[in-house]
């Protein structure tokens, strides 16, 4: 039985891994976001529906405080709790967004 993707993510949505400790907030999402956001290959669920998280692992796949983006830079997530498993969007891996350089204060 195939699972259908949940509702399209919207900015401000809080998502959690269904199998780990990873939690994210959607910062930016495309209007036609019909693809699932996954952690470790499992679709993420609304944070309020997440099962109790297992103990954190020593090698997180997601890093707290980092922003993750898709290749087209249309989806942006902020990691609020690190955990195991890599973030993907429609099966494509998300990458850590490079921080913006601060202006010189000369």
Order of alpha helices (4+ residues) and beta strands (2+ residues): beta-beta-beta-beta-beta-beta-beta-beta-beta-beta
